[in-house]
Amino acid sequence: MNVRFWGVRGTLPCPSTKFMKFGGNTSCVEVQVDDQPVVFDAGTGIRPLGSDYLARDVRKATLLLTHTHWDHIHGFPFFAPAFDPKRSFRVMAGHLSKTLGGIRSALAGQMSEPLFPVPLEVMAAKLDFDDFKAGDTFLLRRGLRVRTAPLNHPNGATGYRLEHGGRSVCYVTDTEHVRGQFDANILGLIEGADLVIYDSTYTDAEFPKYVGWGHSTWEEGVRLCRAAGAKRLALFHHDPSRDDAAVAAIERKAKKVWKNVFAAREGTTIRV
């Protein structure tokens, strides 16, 4: 599995030269499994991903969304392949009940007047929208399994574990931990994982000021991975107030605590 980071920021994109090293686009991570692309989230990073798909003529992919706060979906209306009738995409989410209209309704809502001039119906690709319940396990195809878990985040969110050929990648962002207490849902999800991508918006020192905002810390990510026997940790969802120098400083500090950690960088590929 090849994991490529297309957007690593949380909350807001950061278009500035001070954010060039780690990147300024919001959440979007692609996992290439043989000829099956799986995309986590549709923040602004999905726009350059779409350009790459057009250049490589990628015709189909599965989008797994953690939740529908803006920084995780506001790139979707600019995902150019979705306007091409020769392509098809499956969009899945686990945090929306049927009473809320599901994932299609949420994405259509952000593309409706007066918020956006182009409605979802203009997207000419074959789009399939599937809702499941966080905690479900399912196959995307034979040999490609997805396990999910509910996360502690306002309005709900879903964590993912993608398994193929004895390898596993976990995408766990937008979750808030309870100090001094491991989240059992996350521990079970990331147990023995080869790579864990984890919400590292804050530091432990900052965390008390933001309780209730739905995010975690790099220190908690390290503690979870060690407890679960995970092999590598990617710090993710960098706070938009942290420029390259600040993120690099956190990465250096984290490596002193656990050598198997790194800060996710936009445009980099990790082979699992």
N, C-alpha and C positions, 0 to 999 in steps of 0.2 A: 504494500500500500504506500502510495506517495501522497504526502500531506502538504498542500500549498496554502500559505496564508495570503489572502487577498485583502483582508481588512482586520486590524487588530485593536482598534480603538473602541472605547465605550462612550456612550452618551451623545457625543457630537463629533463630526469629522473635523480634522485640524489641517487646513490648507496653509501650511507655513514651512519655510525652510528649516525651522527649528524641529520639525517632525519628519525629516526626510529619511533618517537612518532606520527608524522603526515603523514609520508610515502613519498616515493620518486618516485613512479610511476606516469606517466602522465595520462591525463584525461580519466576516465572510471567510469560511475555510473550506477548501475543496479537498476531498480524498478521492484519488484515482485508484480504483480497484479493477485491474485488468482493463477492460473496455467500458466499465461502469463508473461514471462520475457521480459522486455523492457530494452535495454541497450543504454545509451547515450555515444557516442564516443568510439573510439578504440585505445586509447593510450596504453602505455605499461601495464596499469592496466588490459587490457583484457586478458593478458596471464595467470595470476593467476585465473581470472574469468573462463577461459577455462578449467583449471585444476579442478576447482570446479564443472563445468558442467559435466565433465567426471566422477567425483566421485559420483555425484548425478544423473547421467544419464539423464540430461536435453537434450531433443531431438530437441527443436526448440526455437527460440527467434527472436525478432525484434531489429535491430540495427538502431538507429537514430543518424546520424552524423551531427554535427554542421557545419563542413567544413573539408577540406582535407590538412591543414597544418600538417607537420610531427607529431607534438606532439599529434595529435588527431587521427592519423591512423597508426602510425608505430608499433603498437602492433598487427595489423590485420594479418600480415603474420605468427604470432606465436600463433594464436588462434586455438588450437589443434582440437576442435570439428569440425571446418570447413573442416578438412581432412577426416572425417568419413562419409561414404555414408549413414549411418542410420539416419543422422541428417539433419535439414533444417533451413536456416536462411534467413530472409528478411532484406536487407540493403537499407536504405533510406537516401536521402539528398535533400536539397532544394536550394543549392547555385550554382549549375552547370547547365548551359544551354545545350540544346541538341547539340549546335554547338561545345561544348567542349567535347562531348562524354559521358557526364553523369558520375555518380558515379562509374559504373563498369570500365570505361576507366581509371579513376583516380587511383583506387585501383590496377588495372592491371599494370598501369605504374610504380608504386613503386615496383612491384614484377617482373619487366622485366630487362633484361641485359642492362647495366652493373651494375645495382643497387642491384639486388637480384638474387640468383641462382635458386629459385623455382618459376615458373610462377603460376599465378592465376588458370590456368586450372588444376593444380594438386590437388587443393582443391576438394575433392570428394563429399562433402555434397551438397545438393540441395540449391543453392544460387540464390535468386531472388533480382535483383537490380532495385529499383524504384526511379525515380527522380520526384520531385514536385517543386512548386514555393513557396519560403518563403513567408508566409502570408496565405497559404492554411490551411484549417481545414479538417480533415479526421478521419475515424474510423479505428482502428486496428481490432476491433471486436465489437460486440454489447455491448454497455455500456462502451467502452474504447475509449475515444476521444482524439485526438491530435490537439491542436491549435499551429500554428507557427507564427513567425514574423521575418522579416529581421533584422540583427544586423549590426552595424557600425564597420566593420573589413576589412582590406585589402583582396581583392579577394572574399569578401562576407562570411557571416556565417548566421546560423539560430538559433533562440531561440525557445524553446519548452515548451508547457504546456500540461501535461498529466492529464486527468480528469477521475475519476472513482468513482462511489458511493457517489457523493457529495464531494469528496476530490480532491485536485489538487497539483501537484508537478511541479515546473518550473525549467528549466535548461537553464540558460542564461550566457554563457561564451564566451569569446573572442568578446568583444564589447567595444567600446570607447565612453564615454559620452562627451558632450559639457559642459564646466563649466558654472554653473548657469542656465542650461536649461535641463529639464527632457526629456528623449527620449520617445515620445508618443507611439511608438511601444512597448517598454518594459512595460510602465505603463499599457497599455491595456492588455498585456499578463499576467502580474502577479497580476492583481487586485483581492484582496481577497484570494490569494493563501495560502495554508496551509504551504508550504515550497518553498522557493526560493533559488536555488543554483546559486551564482552570481560570476562573474569574479572580484576577489579582488587582482589582481596582484600587484598593487601599493598602495601607500597612497596618500592623497591629496597633501601632501608636495612634493612628488616625481613626481607627475603626469606631471607638465609642461615640464620636461626633456624628456618625452616619448610621447608627442602628435604626433599622426600619426602612432603609433605602434599597435593600435587596442585593447587596454586594459583599464580597469577601476580601481576603488579604493573601499576599504571596506566602506569608508564614503559615497560614492555615492550609494552603495548597501543599506545602512541603510536609506538614504534619499528616495530612490525609494520605498522601502518596506513600510516605514511609509506613504508616499503619496498614495500608492496603497492599503493600508489596509491589506498587507500581514501579516501572523502570525509569521513565523520564517524565519531566513536568515542563510544560510550556506556560509561562506567565502570559495572561491574555486579558483583553478588555482594559487596556491601559487608560488611566484617567486622562481626560483631555487637557488637564492642567499641567501634565508632566511632559516636558519636551524631551528630546533625545538624551540629553545629559542626565536628566532625572531618572529616566527609565534605565539607562545604562548603569547608574549608581545603584539602583535597586537590584539589577541583575548581578552586579559584582557582590553585593551583600548576600544575596540568595545563594550564590555559588559557594561562598564560604561556609554556609550552613549545610548545603547538600550539593554535591558536585553535579548531580544529574538534572539540573534545572537550567533553563534558559528563557530569555524574554522573547516572545514571538515577534518576528519582523516581517512586515509586509513584503511579499515577493519571494520569500525563501521557501524552499521545498525540503521536507524531512522524509527520508525513506524509512519505513517501518517494516 
